[in-house]
Amino acid sequence: MHRLPGWSRRFFARTASQRVFTPTVFEGASKIEPPLPVPEHIPRPTWAARPGGHPERLPDTLFAEVKSPEAIDKVRRANQLAARALQAALAAAQPGATTHDADRAAFDVTVA
């Protein structure tokens, strides 16, 4: 019979609620940058001021709707912008870069 090393026997013998992962934090590695400012001319979604920033559940009547050609064009342009932001974030995600660097690159594409 194969035996697990001592640390893993102790870990796997615990119940799921007892398993605790404590990440190692290095000095200065956990700095959280402040949020980037969003210009006032960009409209805020209605749910942004709600607790937790979560939107309300949509009524069943709104789950399927026929979009006008103008609405479809807006969705298409929004998706193209999201794709450019993702490409910028991926390009900024290089070894040694922080998540703030990738966030800033996406921010610059979407807000510029």
C-alpha positions in Angstrom: 0.0 0.0 0.0 1.3 3.5 -0.9 1.6 5.8 2.0 1.3 9.6 1.7 3.9 11.8 3.2 3.2 13.0 6.8 2.0 16.5 5.8 -0.5 15.2 3.2 -1.9 12.6 5.6 -2.6 15.4 8.1 -4.1 17.6 5.3 -6.3 15.0 3.7 -7.5 13.6 7.0 -9.3 16.9 7.7 -12.8 17.6 6.5 -13.3 20.0 3.6 -14.3 22.8 6.0 -11.1 22.3 8.0 -8.8 22.6 5.0 -7.3 26.0 5.1 -5.0 27.5 2.5 -2.9 30.4 3.8 -1.0 32.1 1.0 2.5 33.3 1.5 2.7 37.1 1.2 6.1 38.6 0.5 7.0 42.1 1.7 5.6 44.6 -0.8 4.0 41.9 -3.0 0.5 42.6 -1.9 0.2 46.3 -2.7 -3.3 47.0 -4.1 -3.3 50.0 -6.4 -6.1 52.5 -6.1 -8.9 52.3 -8.6 -8.3 54.2 -11.9 -10.5 57.3 -12.3 -13.4 57.0 -14.8 -14.1 60.2 -16.6 -17.5 61.8 -15.8 -18.7 61.7 -19.4 -18.8 57.9 -19.2 -22.3 56.8 -17.9 -22.4 54.6 -14.9 -24.5 51.4 -15.0 -27.6 51.5 -12.9 -26.3 48.8 -10.6 -23.0 50.5 -9.8 -24.5 52.2 -6.7 -26.1 49.0 -5.5 -24.6 47.2 -2.5 -21.8 44.9 -3.7 -22.1 46.4 -7.2 -24.4 43.6 -8.4 -27.3 44.1 -10.8 -30.8 43.1 -9.9 -32.1 39.9 -11.3 -33.8 40.5 -14.7 -37.5 39.6 -15.0 -38.2 36.6 -17.2 -39.7 38.8 -19.9 -36.3 40.4 -20.5 -34.2 37.3 -21.1 -35.0 37.1 -24.7 -35.7 40.2 -26.8 -35.4 41.0 -30.4 -32.6 43.6 -31.0 -32.9 46.3 -33.5 -30.1 46.7 -36.1 -28.9 49.7 -34.2 -28.7 47.7 -30.9 -26.9 44.9 -32.7 -24.4 47.4 -34.0 -23.8 48.8 -30.5 -23.3 45.2 -29.2 -20.9 44.5 -32.0 -18.8 47.7 -31.3 -18.8 47.0 -27.6 -17.5 43.4 -28.3 -14.8 44.8 -30.6 -13.7 47.3 -27.8 -13.6 44.5 -25.3 -11.5 42.4 -27.6 -9.0 45.3 -28.1 -8.9 45.8 -24.3 -8.2 42.1 -23.7 -5.5 42.1 -26.4 -3.9 45.1 -24.6 -4.1 43.4 -21.2 -2.5 40.2 -22.7 0.3 42.2 -24.3 1.0 43.9 -20.9 1.0 40.6 -19.0 4.7 40.0 -19.4 7.1 38.4 -16.8 7.7 40.9 -14.0 4.5 42.9 -14.8 1.8 43.4 -12.2 -1.9 42.9 -12.6 -2.1 46.7 -12.3 0.0 47.0 -15.5 -2.5 44.7 -17.4 -5.4 46.6 -15.8 -3.9 49.9 -16.8 -3.4 48.8 -20.4 -7.0 47.6 -20.7 -8.2 50.8 -19.0 -6.2 53.0 -21.5 -7.8 51.2 -24.4 -11.4 51.5 -23.1 -11.3 55.0 -21.7 -9.0 56.6 -24.2 
